[in-house]
Amino acid sequence: MKLDKIGIWSEIKLDIIREYANAFTTIMRKQAWCQGYAYIDAFAGAGVHISRRTGEFIMGSPLNALEIKNPFTEYHYIDIDKEKTEALDMLTRDIPDIRIYKGDSNEVLRKNILPFLTYETKKRALCILDPYGLHLHWETIMDAAKLRTTEIFLNFPLMDMNRNVLHKDLLSADQEQIERMNKFCGTEEWQNILYREQKDLFGQTYQMKIGGNIELGKWFRKKRLQENAGFKFVPEPVLMRNSKGGPLFFLFFASHNENGKKIVNDIFNKYRKYL
Ligand SMILES: C[S@@+](CC[C@H](N)C(=O)[O-])C[C@H]1O[C@@H](n2cnc3c(N)ncnc32)[C@H](O)[C@@H]1O
């Protein structure tokens, strides 16, 4: 299998998640009421990548989570790619409390994992939603939010959005791509935030882009994650850029727990100055 080559922005993302996972389990293990704390990597990848910076192997988020000082009490890894789940299976063979699922994470999360993390279970979870593109569905985020037990890191895939959907004139984007964006956002409202109907000199209607990544990110944070999904705490996300300064994704964190927000804010602020 060909391993993914990852840029410095992904290495920073991995560091952020690892640092928070460490803090999360350190706190959770001291909670006498807590019946378990799960780590869920819903777009897990193969577990190993190659650093573009150094050419060396680098552990992906699923293996990072196994390296922390105080382990989670259960691990769930999902990927749609059979070669990746097989690689993960091999790399984690001797480790107990791990389940690996080959499938679409929207289905697997909603059917096989989230229903077992209700508030009554007295469990908590950290769920990593890290797709390359618009592969996540809004209903999945909603299901996680409704539980009130589960915190998420969310890769908001600006590059896929900008390349395939958010053209200067929305009418020039494929309907299929617009549908992917609707599915991710769970609404068509993003179109009102980013576009205005205009007429050109010949009276032809077009949808002119009037907003960019910042407006989109603000709307998603306040309106969708906080107001609509009901996550109480959603710190300002980190904007990851490539080496030429091009925006790649926002890394969001969303939680019902104020302490979690504070810790992530500190971690985000520490890395913001390098971005
Ligand atoms: C950005 S990579 C994940 C990297 C990983 N989080 C890490 O940091 O090591 C995204 C992964 O999502 C997988 N993927 C894409 N669509 C998916 C879907 N609908 N359900 C589950 N996995 C999917 C891809 O095969 C790929 O391995």
The ligand as a Gaussian input file, in Angstrom:
#p B3LYP/6-31G(d) Opt

LIG

0 1
 C       -6.993000      12.716000       6.267000
 S       -7.020000      10.966000       6.203000
 C       -7.011000      10.577000       7.895000
 C       -5.716000      10.791000       8.562000
 C       -5.687000      10.436000      10.023000
 N       -6.736000      11.111000      10.783000
 C       -4.345000      10.809000      10.626000
 O       -4.181000      11.967000      10.997000
 O       -3.483000       9.927000      10.699000
 C       -8.675000      10.642000       5.744000
 C       -9.058000       9.159000       5.644000
 O      -10.471000       9.102000       5.495000
 C      -10.789000       7.955000       4.722000
 N      -12.178000       8.145000       4.224000
 C      -12.639000       8.898000       3.200000
 N      -13.983000       8.862000       3.162000
 C      -14.387000       8.098000       4.189000
 C      -15.665000       7.710000       4.692000
 N      -16.800000       8.107000       4.116000
 N      -15.715000       6.943000       5.795000
 C      -14.569000       6.526000       6.408000
 N      -13.331000       6.859000       5.968000
 C      -13.241000       7.630000       4.879000
 C       -9.693000       7.889000       3.671000
 O       -9.531000       6.573000       3.197000
 C       -8.475000       8.394000       4.464000
 O       -7.733000       7.319000       4.969000

